[in-house]
Amino acid sequence: MPSDEFLARQMGDQPPLLAGGRKPPDKREISLRWLSGTFMTGITSSLLMGVALFGAMEGREQLAIPAEALASTDLSDGGLTAVEKGSRLVQSVVTAKPADRSIMEVSTMVRDGDRDVVRRQPFAHVKIALAAIHPNAAAKSYPKFNPLKIFSAGDAEAVSTVRTGVIYGAEVDSEISLRSVDFPLEAPGHPFAVSMTLDEAEETVRTNGSVLTDGSVQFASLNYVDPRRFGSNRLELDFSASLNARVIAENVSVASYSPQSQQRVDYIDDIIPVRKAAALSEILDGAGYAAEQYEAALATLAEQIKIEKIPAQAVIRVGVEQTGESARIIRMSIYQHSSHMITVAMSDNNGFVIGNEPPPTPAIRTAFDETATPVAAARDLPNIYDGIYRSALLYGMSSGMVGQLIKMLASNVDYQSQLRPSDTLEAFFSVADDSGTVTDESELLFVNAKFGGNTIRLYRFQHPEDNSIDYYDEEGRSARQFLLRNPVPNGKFRSGFGMRRHPILKYSKMHTGTDWSAPRGTPIIAAGNGVVEKAGWAGGYGRQTIIRHANGYVSSYSHQNSIAKRIKPGTRVRQGQVIGAVGSTGLSTGPHLHYELIVNGNKVDPMRIRLPDGKSLEGDAYAMFARERDRINALLDIEMSNKELASR
């Protein structure tokens, strides 16, 4: 065997070679770079996981409210199999801030024969967050989306009488009748009487004041005298009473909307601020709840507190369990100045018992905050059409009024697009009484709609020349378009303007219009106001109607199956009026409408030409409109978005 000395010589006795002259690492030492890198990696990972978890919880500080988790989770086997990858098992509910709904009395003036009658009338002013959860909103019935009904004007003439009147420039306490007559320029038939002194005039008013106020007609012929000088205990008249509009706030709450399915159960927290002391039943009625929904909860609360008069600045928090179109109250809490007072909740026996305070929510502290914040909820929002109908009906507007609102906004809003969390609607309309009841006589005076970055503000105005009623923007332009680009709202675009191979003649030919296909018999509406020039057979065009509009515009409608009975040469038509039905007469391969637009004798592309605005007010008509617009703006505390009155 080799000796140790021999092995040492073979292996060498020199130290190992090291690159760069470094020493070999000592296992007992710690690397500072390794330690700091590991520490920073751990902190970064924790922060990223925290941000992801916070975003998934949508800012909530608890994983789930127990009642919400139980109500929102489907424990059946069928529900578990329907869950898709990436969907949330427990949807969070973000409570929206309450929007305003107030009733105010405003002085209006209506023309009655040769007199102007001034009287006080109640109006409703609502501000609606459209992308909000409204309890029982899904139970409201309204017509399905139908473009033809939206754009069609029907056969009846538009009503040209203003039942509500115009906003009067001053406040009155009782009904006043005014009649204006020409100032007499000829010499009076009776001699002038001796002028009364100021003291004599005051004594006359003190003595005969009660007699003057009993009649339906009053004459004013004295110089202005401060009415406070007549303040006396001997008079029953109170000249110093405030003439400001009385605002009666109602309690209406809004929470972000969630589309409901028949199998899904949602849990909603509804926050109701009490701005004026009232009975708890009245507060819940004003918030849209039915008596059978809250009777059991109120019976339990009545044993602990006085529910006949809930003080102002209180907040009612209602827990609602909604299944499909039905909703029931399962919890009710009362707060005073953000402090919890009492809570009743539904037990397993379907009866209400005293319960603990529910988990805190910031909506209690901000219930009286007038600045409405966008409602952001991680759930599918409805389209604009459904959102307007559901919210407006819940806020007391009638179905006919909402239908009118839909038609007013149709030229600027795509009703099939999805709502955004920031979309809002503000409306001002007349009501029958202080409770806000809407009747057939109610009229819509003002609308302010915001959809994304598009703001539409419209005012009602009756034109003094033809007494026609329309809605105009701030600058006096009509909400109606001058011409519609599609006379078949239910049709589908098939062929555009330009050169194409003719489907029947089999050679290239200029296509001088646009084709809209639809089933045979689908109504065709007039693109704008005008006079019928031709209505009959036109060779290859089949049955054709030609309408002449203002400023050199002419529209043509060809291949009709039939022409409406009243449509004859010389007949005046309105925009949206049905003039015929889709057919396939003439050189046609199938039922469709061939629509042409002619400007100063030249056929142009109806889809690309820049059309003029609708009717615009000028001169005295614009001055009258501006006064009405400014009175509404002052009444609702609205600032003009674009002032260009000087150019008028």
Buried (B, 14 or more C-beta within 10 A) or exposed (E): EEEEEEEEEEEEEEEEEEEEEEEEEEEEEEEEEEEEEEEEEEEEEEEEEEEEEEEEEBEBEEEBBEBBBBBBBBEEEEBEEEEEEEEEEBBBBBBBBBBBBBBBBBBBBBEEEEBBBBBBBBBBBBBBBBBBBBBBBBBBEBEEBEBBBBBBBEEEEEEEEBEBBBBBEEBBEEEBBEEEEEEEEEEEEEEEEEEEEEEEBBEEBBEEBEEEEEEEEEEEEEEEEEEEEBEEEEEEBEEEEEEEEEEBBBBBBBBBBBEBEEEBBBBBBBBBBBBBEBBBBBBBBBBBBEEEBBEBBBEBBEEEEEBEEBEBBBBBBBBBBBBBEEBBBBBBBBBBEEEBBBBBBBEEEEEBEEBEEBBEBEBBEBBBEEEBEBBBBEBEBBBBBBBBBBBBBBBBBBBEBBBBBBBBBBBBBEBEEEBBBBBBBBBBBBBBEEBBBBEEEBBBBBBBBBBEEEEBBBBBBBBEEEEEBBBBBBBBBBBBBBBBBBBBBBBEEBBBBEEEEEEEEEEEEEBBBBBBBBEEEBBBBBBBBBBBBBBEEBEBBBBBBBBBBEEEBBBBBBBBBBBBEEBEEEBEBBBBBBBBBBBBBBBBEEBBBBBBBBBEEEBBBBBEEEBEEBBBBEEEBBEBBBEBBBBBBEBBEBEEEEEEEEEE
